[in-house]
Amino acid sequence: MTYAEREQIFAKEYLTIADLQDLLGLTYSAAATLIRTIKRSYDRLHIQGKIHVQDYIDFFELNGSTRYLSKLKAGEP
C-alpha cells in the first residue's frame, strides 16, 4: 500500500470493512470480525460495518497525530 492510498483511506471520518481489508491485508470475514472487536470497546458512530478513524487509532493505541495525517499536517516536506 502506498502512502497516498493510506492517506486517502484516513482522509475520511470512518473506516469500512473494505478499508481494513486494504490496510491490513485481511479477508472480508477477518476485517468484519476486527470491526466488531473494535466496536466492543470503541463505537463513536454506531453504524454497522463502519468505525470512526479515532476508534481505530484508540484501539491499536497508535499515535494518530503523525502517522495518519497528511504529510503537510504531520510536518513532513
Sequence and secondary structure as in RCSB ss.txt:
>XXXX:A:sequence
MTYAEREQIFAKEYLTIADLQDLLGLTYSAAATLIRTIKRSYDRLHIQGKIHVQDYIDFFELNGSTRYLSKLKAG
EP
>XXXX:A:secstr
  HHHHHHHHTSSEEEHHHHHHHHT  HHHHHHHHHHHHHH  SS  TTEEEHHHHHHHTT  TTTSSS TTTTT
  
